[in-house]
């Protein structure tokens, strides 16, 4: 099960979507990101490793 996380992206970007991208991440990969906030659970695959079990 993945969750949506609001992460720190390119902070110099004026676009919210690039500055704080919302990504579906698994537990293994989320540690590689700076998480701003945690969202809903999702069945989407992990954007990093593609886990979808
Ligand atoms: Zn992953």
PDB file of the backbone (N, CA, C, O) and the ligand in Angstrom, with CONECT records:
HET     ZN  A 101       1
ATOM      1  N   UNK A   1       0.845  -1.205   0.000  1.00  0.00           N
ATOM      2  CA  UNK A   1       0.000   0.000   0.000  1.00  0.00           C
ATOM      3  C   UNK A   1       0.879   1.254   0.000  1.00  0.00           C
ATOM      4  O   UNK A   1       1.789   1.399   0.816  1.00  0.00           O
ATOM      5  N   UNK A   2       0.586   2.126  -0.913  1.00  0.00           N
ATOM      6  CA  UNK A   2       1.299   3.390  -0.954  1.00  0.00           C
ATOM      7  C   UNK A   2       0.440   4.484  -0.317  1.00  0.00           C
ATOM      8  O   UNK A   2      -0.756   4.312  -0.082  1.00  0.00           O
ATOM      9  N   UNK A   3       1.076   5.579  -0.056  1.00  0.00           N
ATOM     10  CA  UNK A   3       0.358   6.766   0.415  1.00  0.00           C
ATOM     11  C   UNK A   3       0.794   7.945  -0.434  1.00  0.00           C
ATOM     12  O   UNK A   3       1.876   7.955  -1.022  1.00  0.00           O
ATOM     13  N   UNK A   4      -0.073   8.929  -0.479  1.00  0.00           N
ATOM     14  CA  UNK A   4       0.314  10.188  -1.109  1.00  0.00           C
ATOM     15  C   UNK A   4       1.079  11.028  -0.098  1.00  0.00           C
ATOM     16  O   UNK A   4       0.665  11.183   1.051  1.00  0.00           O
ATOM     17  N   UNK A   5       2.186  11.557  -0.547  1.00  0.00           N
ATOM     18  CA  UNK A   5       2.979  12.434   0.305  1.00  0.00           C
ATOM     19  C   UNK A   5       3.222  13.741  -0.431  1.00  0.00           C
ATOM     20  O   UNK A   5       3.565  13.750  -1.613  1.00  0.00           O
ATOM     21  N   UNK A   6       3.043  14.821   0.269  1.00  0.00           N
ATOM     22  CA  UNK A   6       3.477  16.116  -0.257  1.00  0.00           C
ATOM     23  C   UNK A   6       4.951  16.240   0.082  1.00  0.00           C
ATOM     24  O   UNK A   6       5.332  16.225   1.253  1.00  0.00           O
ATOM     25  N   UNK A   7       5.767  16.362  -0.934  1.00  0.00           N
ATOM     26  CA  UNK A   7       7.219  16.337  -0.729  1.00  0.00           C
ATOM     27  C   UNK A   7       7.839  17.662  -1.126  1.00  0.00           C
ATOM     28  O   UNK A   7       7.235  18.480  -1.820  1.00  0.00           O
ATOM     29  N   UNK A   8       9.050  17.845  -0.669  1.00  0.00           N
ATOM     30  CA  UNK A   8       9.783  19.037  -1.040  1.00  0.00           C
ATOM     31  C   UNK A   8      10.472  18.780  -2.374  1.00  0.00           C
ATOM     32  O   UNK A   8      11.311  17.887  -2.492  1.00  0.00           O
ATOM     33  N   UNK A   9      10.110  19.567  -3.364  1.00  0.00           N
ATOM     34  CA  UNK A   9      10.707  19.409  -4.684  1.00  0.00           C
ATOM     35  C   UNK A   9      11.663  20.546  -4.973  1.00  0.00           C
ATOM     36  O   UNK A   9      12.586  20.819  -4.205  1.00  0.00           O
ATOM     37  N   UNK A  10      11.428  21.195  -6.078  1.00  0.00           N
ATOM     38  CA  UNK A  10      12.245  22.338  -6.468  1.00  0.00           C
ATOM     39  C   UNK A  10      11.679  23.606  -5.824  1.00  0.00           C
ATOM     40  O   UNK A  10      10.720  24.199  -6.319  1.00  0.00           O
ATOM     41  N   UNK A  11      12.283  23.998  -4.732  1.00  0.00           N
ATOM     42  CA  UNK A  11      11.720  25.113  -3.963  1.00  0.00           C
ATOM     43  C   UNK A  11      11.886  26.459  -4.648  1.00  0.00           C
ATOM     44  O   UNK A  11      11.208  27.423  -4.294  1.00  0.00           O
ATOM     45  N   UNK A  12      12.775  26.532  -5.618  1.00  0.00           N
ATOM     46  CA  UNK A  12      12.942  27.793  -6.343  1.00  0.00           C
ATOM     47  C   UNK A  12      11.855  27.978  -7.390  1.00  0.00           C
ATOM     48  O   UNK A  12      11.706  29.061  -7.956  1.00  0.00           O
ATOM     49  N   UNK A  13      11.098  26.918  -7.644  1.00  0.00           N
ATOM     50  CA  UNK A  13      10.016  27.008  -8.623  1.00  0.00           C
ATOM     51  C   UNK A  13       8.837  27.767  -8.038  1.00  0.00           C
ATOM     52  O   UNK A  13       8.489  27.610  -6.868  1.00  0.00           O
ATOM     53  N   UNK A  14       8.233  28.594  -8.883  1.00  0.00           N
ATOM     54  CA  UNK A  14       7.045  29.325  -8.439  1.00  0.00           C
ATOM     55  C   UNK A  14       5.792  28.473  -8.578  1.00  0.00           C
ATOM     56  O   UNK A  14       4.738  28.817  -8.042  1.00  0.00           O
ATOM     57  N   UNK A  15       5.907  27.372  -9.290  1.00  0.00           N
ATOM     58  CA  UNK A  15       4.762  26.488  -9.463  1.00  0.00           C
ATOM     59  C   UNK A  15       4.636  25.560  -8.259  1.00  0.00           C
ATOM     60  O   UNK A  15       5.561  24.815  -7.935  1.00  0.00           O
ATOM     61  N   UNK A  16       3.514  25.613  -7.622  1.00  0.00           N
ATOM     62  CA  UNK A  16       3.246  24.789  -6.445  1.00  0.00           C
ATOM     63  C   UNK A  16       3.514  23.319  -6.727  1.00  0.00           C
ATOM     64  O   UNK A  16       4.052  22.599  -5.885  1.00  0.00           O
ATOM     65  N   UNK A  17       3.132  22.885  -7.918  1.00  0.00           N
ATOM     66  CA  UNK A  17       3.243  21.469  -8.290  1.00  0.00           C
ATOM     67  C   UNK A  17       4.698  21.009  -8.363  1.00  0.00           C
ATOM     68  O   UNK A  17       5.002  19.843  -8.113  1.00  0.00           O
ATOM     69  N   UNK A  18       5.590  21.932  -8.707  1.00  0.00           N
ATOM     70  CA  UNK A  18       7.010  21.592  -8.791  1.00  0.00           C
ATOM     71  C   UNK A  18       7.712  21.839  -7.462  1.00  0.00           C
ATOM     72  O   UNK A  18       8.651  21.128  -7.106  1.00  0.00           O
ATOM     73  N   UNK A  19       7.260  22.836  -6.742  1.00  0.00           N
ATOM     74  CA  UNK A  19       7.883  23.163  -5.458  1.00  0.00           C
ATOM     75  C   UNK A  19       7.535  22.106  -4.410  1.00  0.00           C
ATOM     76  O   UNK A  19       8.384  21.688  -3.622  1.00  0.00           O
ATOM     77  N   UNK A  20       6.285  21.688  -4.418  1.00  0.00           N
ATOM     78  CA  UNK A  20       5.820  20.694  -3.450  1.00  0.00           C
ATOM     79  C   UNK A  20       5.009  19.609  -4.151  1.00  0.00           C
ATOM     80  O   UNK A  20       3.788  19.550  -4.004  1.00  0.00           O
ATOM     81  N   UNK A  21       5.685  18.754  -4.911  1.00  0.00           N
ATOM     82  CA  UNK A  21       4.962  17.717  -5.644  1.00  0.00           C
ATOM     83  C   UNK A  21       4.303  16.695  -4.711  1.00  0.00           C
ATOM     84  O   UNK A  21       4.862  16.324  -3.679  1.00  0.00           O
ATOM     85  N   UNK A  22       3.119  16.257  -5.093  1.00  0.00           N
ATOM     86  CA  UNK A  22       2.411  15.207  -4.349  1.00  0.00           C
ATOM     87  C   UNK A  22       2.682  13.883  -5.060  1.00  0.00           C
ATOM     88  O   UNK A  22       2.307  13.708  -6.220  1.00  0.00           O
ATOM     89  N   UNK A  23       3.333  12.955  -4.365  1.00  0.00           N
ATOM     90  CA  UNK A  23       3.768  11.700  -4.969  1.00  0.00           C
ATOM     91  C   UNK A  23       3.191  10.510  -4.218  1.00  0.00           C
ATOM     92  O   UNK A  23       3.041  10.542  -2.996  1.00  0.00           O
ATOM     93  N   UNK A  24       2.868   9.454  -4.972  1.00  0.00           N
ATOM     94  CA  UNK A  24       2.497   8.177  -4.355  1.00  0.00           C
ATOM     95  C   UNK A  24       3.786   7.406  -4.105  1.00  0.00           C
ATOM     96  O   UNK A  24       4.506   7.072  -5.047  1.00  0.00           O
ATOM     97  N   UNK A  25       4.074   7.124  -2.850  1.00  0.00           N
ATOM     98  CA  UNK A  25       5.332   6.462  -2.500  1.00  0.00           C
ATOM     99  C   UNK A  25       5.101   5.301  -1.551  1.00  0.00           C
ATOM    100  O   UNK A  25       4.196   5.336  -0.717  1.00  0.00           O
ATOM    101  N   UNK A  26       5.932   4.266  -1.685  1.00  0.00           N
ATOM    102  CA  UNK A  26       5.870   3.149  -0.752  1.00  0.00           C
ATOM    103  C   UNK A  26       6.753   3.450   0.460  1.00  0.00           C
ATOM    104  O   UNK A  26       7.495   4.432   0.479  1.00  0.00           O
ATOM    105  N   UNK A  27       6.656   2.594   1.457  1.00  0.00           N
ATOM    106  CA  UNK A  27       7.404   2.820   2.696  1.00  0.00           C
ATOM    107  C   UNK A  27       8.912   2.816   2.469  1.00  0.00           C
ATOM    108  O   UNK A  27       9.655   3.510   3.163  1.00  0.00           O
ATOM    109  N   UNK A  28       9.357   2.026   1.491  1.00  0.00           N
ATOM    110  CA  UNK A  28      10.790   1.920   1.238  1.00  0.00           C
ATOM    111  C   UNK A  28      11.363   3.189   0.623  1.00  0.00           C
ATOM    112  O   UNK A  28      12.501   3.569   0.897  1.00  0.00           O
ATOM    113  N   UNK A  29      10.568   3.829  -0.201  1.00  0.00           N
ATOM    114  CA  UNK A  29      11.073   4.966  -0.968  1.00  0.00           C
ATOM    115  C   UNK A  29      10.833   6.306  -0.292  1.00  0.00           C
ATOM    116  O   UNK A  29      11.533   7.278  -0.576  1.00  0.00           O
ATOM    117  N   UNK A  30       9.861   6.367   0.590  1.00  0.00           N
ATOM    118  CA  UNK A  30       9.500   7.664   1.162  1.00  0.00           C
ATOM    119  C   UNK A  30      10.660   8.276   1.938  1.00  0.00           C
ATOM    120  O   UNK A  30      10.758   9.498   2.054  1.00  0.00           O
ATOM    121  N   UNK A  31      11.539   7.428   2.470  1.00  0.00           N
ATOM    122  CA  UNK A  31      12.685   7.900   3.229  1.00  0.00           C
ATOM    123  C   UNK A  31      13.661   8.709   2.407  1.00  0.00           C
ATOM    124  O   UNK A  31      14.498   9.430   2.951  1.00  0.00           O
ATOM    125  N   UNK A  32      13.553   8.589   1.088  1.00  0.00           N
ATOM    126  CA  UNK A  32      14.462   9.318   0.207  1.00  0.00           C
ATOM    127  C   UNK A  32      13.952  10.714  -0.116  1.00  0.00           C
ATOM    128  O   UNK A  32      14.598  11.472  -0.840  1.00  0.00           O
ATOM    129  N   UNK A  33      12.781  11.048   0.433  1.00  0.00           N
ATOM    130  CA  UNK A  33      12.190  12.357   0.154  1.00  0.00           C
ATOM    131  C   UNK A  33      12.005  13.133   1.441  1.00  0.00           C
ATOM    132  O   UNK A  33      11.865  12.560   2.521  1.00  0.00           O
ATOM    133  N   UNK A  34      12.007  14.438   1.306  1.00  0.00           N
ATOM    134  CA  UNK A  34      11.639  15.288   2.430  1.00  0.00           C
ATOM    135  C   UNK A  34      10.132  15.456   2.392  1.00  0.00           C
ATOM    136  O   UNK A  34       9.585  16.091   1.491  1.00  0.00           O
ATOM    137  N   UNK A  35       9.474  14.880   3.383  1.00  0.00           N
ATOM    138  CA  UNK A  35       8.010  14.867   3.392  1.00  0.00           C
ATOM    139  C   UNK A  35       7.467  16.072   4.159  1.00  0.00           C
ATOM    140  O   UNK A  35       7.816  16.308   5.316  1.00  0.00           O
ATOM    141  N   UNK A  36       6.620  16.812   3.489  1.00  0.00           N
ATOM    142  CA  UNK A  36       5.967  17.965   4.115  1.00  0.00           C
ATOM    143  C   UNK A  36       4.729  17.485   4.869  1.00  0.00           C
ATOM    144  O   UNK A  36       4.511  17.843   6.026  1.00  0.00           O
ATOM    145  N   UNK A  37       3.928  16.673   4.194  1.00  0.00           N
ATOM    146  CA  UNK A  37       2.743  16.131   4.850  1.00  0.00           C
ATOM    147  C   UNK A  37       2.339  14.818   4.200  1.00  0.00           C
ATOM    148  O   UNK A  37       2.697  14.521   3.060  1.00  0.00           O
ATOM    149  N   UNK A  38       1.591  14.056   4.957  1.00  0.00           N
ATOM    150  CA  UNK A  38       1.194  12.723   4.558  1.00  0.00           C
ATOM    151  C   UNK A  38      -0.282  12.753   4.198  1.00  0.00           C
ATOM    152  O   UNK A  38      -1.083  13.390   4.883  1.00  0.00           O
ATOM    153  N   UNK A  39      -0.642  12.055   3.108  1.00  0.00           N
ATOM    154  CA  UNK A  39      -2.034  12.097   2.687  1.00  0.00           C
ATOM    155  C   UNK A  39      -2.705  10.740   2.759  1.00  0.00           C
ATOM    156  O   UNK A  39      -2.387   9.903   3.604  1.00  0.00           O
ATOM    157  N   UNK A  40      -3.638  10.550   1.851  1.00  0.00           N
ATOM    158  CA  UNK A  40      -4.459   9.346   1.825  1.00  0.00           C
ATOM    159  C   UNK A  40      -3.669   8.147   1.336  1.00  0.00           C
ATOM    160  O   UNK A  40      -2.679   8.285   0.617  1.00  0.00           O
ATOM    161  N   UNK A  41      -4.118   6.978   1.735  1.00  0.00           N
ATOM    162  CA  UNK A  41      -3.590   5.751   1.163  1.00  0.00           C
ATOM    163  C   UNK A  41      -4.040   5.633  -0.285  1.00  0.00           C
ATOM    164  O   UNK A  41      -5.089   6.156  -0.660  1.00  0.00           O
ATOM    165  N   UNK A  42      -3.240   4.942  -1.103  1.00  0.00           N
ATOM    166  CA  UNK A  42      -3.603   4.793  -2.502  1.00  0.00           C
ATOM    167  C   UNK A  42      -3.148   3.441  -3.033  1.00  0.00           C
ATOM    168  O   UNK A  42      -2.188   2.847  -2.543  1.00  0.00           O
ATOM    169  N   UNK A  43      -3.862   2.977  -4.043  1.00  0.00           N
ATOM    170  CA  UNK A  43      -3.433   1.769  -4.752  1.00  0.00           C
ATOM    171  C   UNK A  43      -2.574   2.107  -5.960  1.00  0.00           C
ATOM    172  O   UNK A  43      -2.144   1.210  -6.685  1.00  0.00           O
ATOM    173  N   UNK A  44      -2.320   3.388  -6.181  1.00  0.00           N
ATOM    174  CA  UNK A  44      -1.418   3.778  -7.260  1.00  0.00           C
ATOM    175  C   UNK A  44      -0.046   3.179  -7.017  1.00  0.00           C
ATOM    176  O   UNK A  44       0.353   2.963  -5.872  1.00  0.00           O
ATOM    177  N   UNK A  45       0.676   2.912  -8.096  1.00  0.00           N
ATOM    178  CA  UNK A  45       2.013   2.376  -7.901  1.00  0.00           C
ATOM    179  C   UNK A  45       2.960   3.458  -7.405  1.00  0.00           C
ATOM    180  O   UNK A  45       2.758   4.649  -7.640  1.00  0.00           O
ATOM    181  N   UNK A  46       3.990   3.011  -6.719  1.00  0.00           N
ATOM    182  CA  UNK A  46       5.016   3.929  -6.215  1.00  0.00           C
ATOM    183  C   UNK A  46       5.710   4.601  -7.400  1.00  0.00           C
ATOM    184  O   UNK A  46       6.132   3.927  -8.339  1.00  0.00           O
ATOM    185  N   UNK A  47       5.827   5.933  -7.355  1.00  0.00           N
ATOM    186  CA  UNK A  47       6.430   6.649  -8.493  1.00  0.00           C
ATOM    187  C   UNK A  47       7.916   6.357  -8.601  1.00  0.00           C
ATOM    188  O   UNK A  47       8.509   6.537  -9.665  1.00  0.00           O
ATOM    189  N   UNK A  48       8.518   5.913  -7.517  1.00  0.00           N
ATOM    190  CA  UNK A  48       9.967   5.692  -7.496  1.00  0.00           C
ATOM    191  C   UNK A  48      10.332   4.280  -7.972  1.00  0.00           C
ATOM    192  O   UNK A  48      11.133   4.125  -8.894  1.00  0.00           O
ATOM    193  N   UNK A  49       9.755   3.267  -7.354  1.00  0.00           N
ATOM    194  CA  UNK A  49      10.166   1.890  -7.663  1.00  0.00           C
ATOM    195  C   UNK A  49       9.079   1.100  -8.397  1.00  0.00           C
ATOM    196  O   UNK A  49       9.337  -0.010  -8.864  1.00  0.00           O
ATOM    197  N   UNK A  50       7.881   1.650  -8.502  1.00  0.00           N
ATOM    198  CA  UNK A  50       6.826   0.993  -9.262  1.00  0.00           C
ATOM    199  C   UNK A  50       6.101  -0.115  -8.504  1.00  0.00           C
ATOM    200  O   UNK A  50       5.327  -0.866  -9.098  1.00  0.00           O
ATOM    201  N   UNK A  51       6.347  -0.226  -7.189  1.00  0.00           N
ATOM    202  CA  UNK A  51       5.670  -1.238  -6.393  1.00  0.00           C
ATOM    203  C   UNK A  51       4.158  -1.031  -6.434  1.00  0.00           C
ATOM    204  O   UNK A  51       3.675   0.085  -6.242  1.00  0.00           O
ATOM    205  N   UNK A  52       3.423  -2.095  -6.680  1.00  0.00           N
ATOM    206  CA  UNK A  52       1.972  -1.936  -6.769  1.00  0.00           C
ATOM    207  C   UNK A  52       1.234  -3.129  -6.141  1.00  0.00           C
ATOM    208  O   UNK A  52       0.083  -3.403  -6.479  1.00  0.00           O
ATOM    209  N   UNK A  53       1.898  -3.818  -5.240  1.00  0.00           N
ATOM    210  CA  UNK A  53       1.275  -4.965  -4.592  1.00  0.00           C
ATOM    211  C   UNK A  53       0.253  -4.527  -3.545  1.00  0.00           C
ATOM    212  O   UNK A  53      -0.370  -5.370  -2.900  1.00  0.00           O
TER     213      UNK A  53
HETATM  214 ZN    ZN A 101       8.829   2.548  -3.812  1.00  0.00          ZN
END
